[in-house]
Amino acid sequence: MDNLGFLFAANVFVWGGILVYVFTLMKRNRSLKADLDLLNETLNKDKRHD
């Protein structure tokens, strides 16, 4: 029972890492969605001109 502080610290560290990873994935996902929207807009504009 003396190591509960270390167990708590490890738990916080792991969950913190998971949260950072999830937020990083969310940011990448938003960036990819913006790129896809721009690509779709460009392709649709090219189709209208043909």
Number of C-alpha atoms within 10 A of each C-alpha: 5 6 8 9 10 10 12 11 11 12 12 12 12 12 11 12 12 12 12 12 12 12 12 11 12 12 12 12 12 11 12 12 12 12 12 12 12 12 12 12 12 11 11 11 11 10 9 7 6 5
